[in-house]
Structure formats: structure tokens, C-alpha cells
Amino acid sequence: MFGTTLLLFAALFSGSKTLALQIHLDRTGYSCNTADGVWGRKGERALRRFLLDRGEKPVPLAPEVAYDRYFASAPAPLRIETVTQADLDALVKIPSAPDAKAKLARLGYESIREMFAERGHLSQKALARLNPGVDWDNVRPGLRLVIPDFPPIQEEFAAAERGRPRRPQRPTAHVVRISLANREITVFDAAGKCLGLFPCSIAANKAKIPPHGELKITSYVAWPNYTYTPDATRKERKVQRYIWPAGENCPVGVAWLGLNLPGYGLHGTPVPESIGFTGSHGCFRLANWNAARLYAMCRPGTRVIIEP
């Protein structure tokens, strides 16, 4: 069975250089958001930035050509991971009622499909294509799944040690630039070297988009909770707020980086496929894995520049 799975693994890899290119760009810091094997604007932007930072002219390249030229000898982009009982036990059923959500211990994943797609920085449709024939409604322990090979999100976060945070070896961000027009975040060190590019979402209501100019990060929280306030409350009733717990399906995702503009920040999202479009309430949303990576690079005081 394991040998058959390895053969399937090899066949899937050889058939999608576009998916492999997306994975390798992500590994080097140039995120296409969700890897799906479909080449589009986010992939083109990531490849353009990759070429610029190599000192090369950012000419359009077919993904197959770019893969062969830059990543043909890179480590295998995929791995096989086994579903465990612990994975299944971690799943939750999230109710729709605000008060019921507040009673949960955690807003975690609702399905193995969602869990393993996020582990592989994939869309759920791409995960299903990589693993044909899986009955996602009846997953059992021992199921082997092919996913892109990325470290767990948890590795980006601080671990307690004598009351002080210990961080992974990520380079330190000197400035974070947010391009409203391109809906992307680029991160630079003190020497001006690009450390990462991450697609983001901005507010649908232009009046809620922060003004152009410089802000700074004043707080950062791994696994934040979320205070939910209804959009409308009858005048004769007191406004009821609910504290929703942390988790991958928390509305602000797995990480929150607060700005010195009350109520605004950079954060994750439970719906990575939505990134790159308008729709937030004014904050800047990233895929959870990118929010975690950005969290690991930033500190209180990191400059954030909002550009047209």
C-alpha cells in the first residue's frame, strides 16, 4: 500500500510543475497564497518579486519554464502524511449562534480536509485533486494523504521560557509595506532586502481603509481570541458582546499584529481562498500560514507603510 502511494505521489508531482513552482516560491518567501496548480495573478506577482530580488529582469515566464530554470533540483515539494486519531479528535463542530460559539473551548478545524489543506498551504479543491478517491466525510486514522511539505504553523510562534518568548530563526522585519493597489504585503530587513511577499485582503468599504502613510506595530498575539459585536442591536436592548475562543477558525485567524490605529491590525483568516479580494472590515487579512510567518518576523515598533 505504501509503495502504491509513493508511485501516486511521483505521478502527481510530474504532472504539475505549476503546483510545484507555487510550493517552491512559497518556501522561499514569495507566497502565491493557496497553492492549487492554477497559474494566475498571485503567482505572477510572486514570481516577479522573486526575479527582481535575484537581480533579474522580471519578464513573464510560463510556470513550467520557471520551475525548470530555478527549482528543478530543489527538494521534493510534496510529502505523505498520515491522519491520526489525534487529528480527528481535534475537530470541532462550530455552531452559527454567537453565544454558542463563545461556549466552545476552541474554534478549530471542522474537517480533515480543511486541516490538511491548511497544513499544505493548499486550497481544499487542490487537496482533493492531489488525493483522488478519498471519502472526505468518512476519514479514518491511518489514511495517507499527499500534501505540500511545509513546517507546522506552530513553529512560527513563541514558546514560553522563563516567562519570555522564544522565537524561531526568522529574519527580523525592519519595515512592512502594504500595497492597496496590488493587495499584497512585502517585508524588508534593515538593509532593504525583501524577506517575504504575502497576498492580503483589504476593506470593501474604502472609507474604512487606513489612510496612506506610516504606522507601526504595537502588539502581536499568537492564537488570539475575538470579540464579536452584532452589527445592529435594537435600541431598547443593551449591546451584547461575545468572546469567541482562539483557533484556526477564529475570525482573526492564528495571529494578530495590532497597529497604532485603534481597531486595526494585520491578521489571519479561516478562509484562505478569500485572500486577495476586498471584504475585510478595515484590517489586512492574510492566509493563516502567512500571518504566522509575518508574526515571527515582526516586533512591537516595526514600521508599517500603507501605499496606494
C-alpha positions as CSV (number, residue, x, y, z in Angstrom):
1,M,0.0,0.0,0.0
2,F,2.8,2.4,0.9
3,G,4.6,1.7,-2.3
4,T,1.5,2.3,-4.3
5,T,1.1,5.6,-2.6
6,L,4.6,6.6,-3.4
7,L,4.0,5.8,-7.1
8,L,0.9,8.0,-7.0
9,F,3.0,10.7,-5.3
10,A,5.5,10.6,-8.1
11,A,2.9,10.7,-10.8
12,L,1.1,13.7,-9.3
13,F,4.4,15.6,-8.9
14,S,5.5,15.0,-12.5
15,G,2.1,16.1,-13.8
16,S,2.0,19.6,-12.2
17,K,5.1,21.8,-12.4
18,T,2.8,24.7,-11.8
19,L,1.8,23.4,-8.4
20,A,5.5,22.6,-7.7
21,L,6.5,26.2,-8.6
22,Q,3.9,27.6,-6.3
23,I,5.2,25.5,-3.4
24,H,8.8,26.4,-4.0
25,L,8.1,30.1,-4.3
26,D,6.2,29.9,-1.0
27,R,9.1,28.1,0.6
28,T,11.5,30.9,-0.4
29,G,9.1,33.6,1.0
30,Y,7.1,34.6,-2.1
31,S,3.6,33.4,-1.4
32,C,1.1,32.7,-4.1
33,N,-1.4,32.4,-1.3
34,T,-3.1,29.0,-1.7
35,A,-1.3,26.5,-3.9
36,D,-3.7,25.0,-6.4
37,G,-1.8,24.2,-9.6
38,V,-3.6,27.0,-11.4
39,W,-1.4,29.9,-12.6
40,G,-2.8,33.4,-12.1
41,R,-2.2,36.9,-10.8
42,K,-0.9,36.0,-7.4
43,G,1.6,33.5,-8.9
44,E,2.7,36.1,-11.4
45,R,3.3,38.7,-8.7
46,A,5.2,36.2,-6.6
47,L,7.4,35.1,-9.5
48,R,8.0,38.8,-10.5
49,R,9.2,39.7,-7.0
50,F,11.4,36.5,-6.9
51,L,13.1,37.5,-10.2
52,L,13.6,41.2,-9.0
53,D,15.3,40.1,-5.8
54,R,17.6,37.9,-7.9
55,G,18.6,40.9,-9.8
56,E,17.0,39.6,-13.0
57,K,14.6,41.3,-15.3
58,P,11.0,40.3,-14.3
59,V,9.9,39.1,-17.7
60,P,6.8,36.9,-17.9
61,L,7.6,33.2,-17.7
62,A,5.5,30.2,-18.1
63,P,5.3,28.3,-14.8
64,E,6.8,25.2,-16.4
65,V,9.8,27.2,-17.6
66,A,10.3,29.0,-14.3
67,Y,10.2,25.7,-12.4
68,D,12.7,24.0,-14.7
69,R,15.0,27.1,-14.6
70,Y,15.0,27.7,-10.8
71,F,13.7,24.8,-8.9
72,A,14.2,21.6,-10.8
73,S,16.9,20.4,-8.4
74,A,15.1,21.7,-5.2
75,P,13.9,19.2,-2.6
76,A,10.7,17.3,-3.3
77,P,7.7,19.7,-2.9
78,L,5.3,17.1,-1.6
79,R,5.2,14.6,1.3
80,I,2.9,11.9,2.6
81,E,1.3,12.5,5.9
82,T,-0.9,10.0,7.9
83,V,-4.2,11.1,9.5
84,T,-4.0,10.2,13.2
85,Q,-6.7,9.8,15.9
86,A,-5.4,13.0,17.5
87,D,-6.2,14.8,14.2
88,L,-9.8,13.5,14.3
89,D,-10.2,14.2,18.0
90,A,-9.1,17.9,17.4
91,L,-12.0,18.6,15.0
92,V,-14.9,20.7,16.2
93,K,-18.4,21.5,15.1
94,I,-18.8,25.2,15.0
95,P,-22.4,26.5,15.6
96,S,-23.8,29.5,13.9
97,A,-25.2,31.3,17.0
98,P,-22.8,33.8,18.5
99,D,-23.4,32.8,22.1
100,A,-22.9,29.1,21.2
101,K,-19.5,29.9,19.6
102,A,-18.5,31.7,22.8
103,K,-19.1,28.5,24.8
104,L,-16.6,26.5,22.7
105,A,-13.1,25.7,24.1
106,R,-11.6,26.3,20.7
107,L,-12.5,27.4,17.2
108,G,-10.5,24.7,15.5
109,Y,-10.8,22.9,12.2
110,E,-14.2,21.4,11.3
111,S,-12.9,18.7,8.9
112,I,-9.7,16.7,8.0
113,R,-10.0,18.2,4.5
114,E,-9.8,21.7,6.0
115,M,-7.0,20.7,8.4
116,F,-4.7,19.1,5.8
117,A,-5.3,21.7,3.1
118,E,-4.0,24.4,5.5
119,R,-1.1,22.2,6.6
120,G,-0.1,22.2,2.9
121,H,-0.9,25.8,2.1
122,L,-3.5,24.4,-0.4
123,S,-7.0,25.2,-1.4
124,Q,-9.4,22.4,-0.4
125,K,-10.1,21.7,-4.0
126,A,-6.4,21.2,-4.8
127,L,-6.1,18.8,-1.8
128,A,-8.9,16.7,-3.2
129,R,-7.3,16.7,-6.7
130,L,-4.0,15.5,-5.1
131,N,-5.8,12.7,-3.3
132,P,-8.5,11.4,-5.7
133,G,-10.9,8.8,-4.3
134,V,-10.8,9.9,-0.7
135,D,-14.2,9.9,1.0
136,W,-13.8,13.1,3.0
137,D,-16.9,12.5,5.0
138,N,-15.6,9.2,6.4
139,V,-11.9,9.7,7.1
140,R,-10.4,7.2,9.5
141,P,-7.0,7.0,11.3
142,G,-4.2,5.7,9.1
143,L,-5.3,7.4,5.9
144,R,-2.2,8.6,4.0
145,L,-2.6,12.0,2.2
146,V,-0.3,13.7,-0.2
147,I,0.3,17.4,0.7
148,P,3.0,20.0,0.1
149,D,5.8,19.8,2.5
150,F,5.7,22.8,4.9
151,P,6.5,23.1,8.6
152,P,3.6,23.4,11.1
153,I,2.2,26.8,11.8
154,Q,3.0,26.3,15.5
155,E,6.7,26.5,14.7
156,E,6.3,30.2,14.0
157,F,5.1,31.1,17.4
158,A,6.8,31.9,20.6
159,A,7.3,29.2,23.2
160,A,7.3,30.1,26.9
161,E,10.7,30.0,28.6
162,R,11.1,31.6,32.0
163,G,8.2,33.9,31.1
164,R,9.9,35.3,28.0
165,P,9.1,34.4,24.4
166,R,11.4,32.3,22.3
167,R,11.0,32.7,18.6
168,P,12.1,30.6,15.5
169,Q,15.0,31.8,13.5
170,R,13.1,34.1,11.2
171,P,14.9,37.3,10.0
172,T,13.7,40.5,11.7
173,A,11.5,42.8,9.7
174,H,12.5,46.5,9.6
175,V,9.6,47.7,7.5
176,V,6.3,46.2,6.3
177,R,4.8,47.7,3.1
178,I,1.2,47.3,2.3
179,S,0.2,47.9,-1.4
180,L,-3.5,48.7,-1.6
181,A,-3.5,48.5,-5.4
182,N,-1.7,45.1,-5.5
183,R,-3.3,43.8,-2.3
184,E,-0.1,42.5,-1.1
185,I,2.4,42.9,1.8
186,T,6.1,43.0,1.3
187,V,8.6,42.8,4.2
188,F,12.1,44.2,4.2
189,D,15.1,44.0,6.5
190,A,17.2,47.0,7.6
191,A,19.4,46.6,4.5
192,G,16.4,46.8,2.2
193,K,16.4,43.1,1.4
194,C,13.0,41.6,0.7
195,L,12.1,38.9,3.3
196,G,8.7,38.0,2.0
197,L,5.7,38.7,-0.1
198,F,2.2,37.9,1.1
199,P,-1.1,38.5,-0.7
200,C,-3.7,40.2,1.5
201,S,-7.3,41.4,1.6
202,I,-8.4,45.0,2.3
203,A,-11.7,46.6,3.3
204,A,-14.6,46.6,0.8
205,N,-15.6,49.9,2.2
206,K,-13.0,52.4,1.1
207,A,-13.9,54.7,4.0
208,K,-12.6,52.0,6.4
209,I,-9.2,51.6,4.7
210,P,-6.5,53.3,6.8
211,P,-5.0,56.4,5.2
212,H,-1.8,56.2,3.3
213,G,1.3,56.8,5.4
214,E,3.3,55.3,8.2
215,L,2.0,53.3,11.2
216,K,3.7,50.9,13.5
217,I,3.0,47.5,15.1
218,T,2.2,48.0,18.8
219,S,1.1,44.5,19.7
220,Y,1.3,40.9,18.5
221,V,-0.7,38.0,19.7
222,A,-0.4,34.3,18.8
223,W,-3.7,32.4,18.9
224,P,-5.9,35.5,19.6
225,N,-9.5,35.3,20.7
226,Y,-12.1,37.6,19.0
227,T,-14.7,39.9,20.5
228,Y,-17.9,39.7,18.4
229,T,-20.3,42.6,18.5
230,P,-23.5,42.4,16.4
231,D,-23.7,44.9,13.5
232,A,-27.1,46.1,14.8
233,T,-28.9,45.9,18.1
234,R,-32.4,47.1,18.8
235,K,-32.4,50.5,20.6
236,E,-34.2,49.2,23.6
237,R,-31.7,46.4,24.2
238,K,-28.2,46.5,25.6
239,V,-25.4,45.6,23.2
240,Q,-24.3,42.0,23.8
241,R,-20.7,41.2,23.0
242,Y,-19.3,37.7,22.9
243,I,-15.7,36.5,23.3
244,W,-15.0,33.8,20.8
245,P,-12.0,31.5,21.5
246,A,-8.8,31.1,19.6
247,G,-8.3,28.6,16.9
248,E,-7.7,28.2,13.1
249,N,-11.3,29.2,12.5
250,C,-11.2,32.3,14.7
251,P,-12.3,35.3,12.6
252,V,-8.8,36.8,13.0
253,G,-7.0,33.5,12.4
254,V,-4.0,32.3,14.2
255,A,-2.1,35.6,14.7
256,W,-2.9,39.3,15.3
257,L,-0.5,42.2,14.8
258,G,-2.1,45.4,16.1
259,L,-1.3,48.8,14.7
260,N,-1.2,52.2,16.4
261,L,-4.6,52.9,14.9
262,P,-7.3,51.6,17.3
263,G,-9.1,48.6,15.9
264,Y,-6.8,48.0,13.0
265,G,-4.2,45.2,12.5
266,L,-2.8,42.5,10.3
267,H,-4.2,39.1,11.0
268,G,-5.0,35.6,9.7
269,T,-8.3,34.3,8.4
270,P,-10.2,31.0,8.4
271,V,-10.9,31.3,4.7
272,P,-7.6,31.5,2.9
273,E,-9.2,31.2,-0.6
274,S,-10.7,34.6,0.0
275,I,-7.4,36.4,0.2
276,G,-6.6,39.0,-2.5
277,F,-10.2,40.3,-2.7
278,T,-11.9,43.1,-0.8
279,G,-14.1,42.2,2.1
280,S,-12.5,42.8,5.4
281,H,-13.8,45.4,7.8
282,G,-10.7,47.6,7.5
283,C,-7.9,45.3,8.7
284,F,-5.5,43.5,6.5
285,R,-6.1,39.7,6.2
286,L,-3.6,37.0,5.3
287,A,-3.7,33.3,5.0
288,N,-3.1,31.8,8.4
289,W,0.4,30.4,7.4
290,N,1.4,33.8,6.1
291,A,0.1,35.7,9.2
292,A,2.1,33.3,11.4
293,R,5.3,33.9,9.3
294,L,4.8,37.6,9.5
295,Y,4.2,37.4,13.2
296,A,7.6,35.6,13.6
297,M,9.4,38.5,11.7
298,C,7.8,41.5,13.5
299,R,8.3,43.1,16.8
300,P,6.4,46.0,18.6
301,G,7.6,49.1,16.8
302,T,8.1,47.5,13.4
303,R,7.2,50.2,10.8
304,V,4.2,49.6,8.6
305,I,3.8,51.8,5.5
306,I,0.5,51.9,3.7
307,E,0.9,52.7,0.0
308,P,-1.7,53.4,-2.8
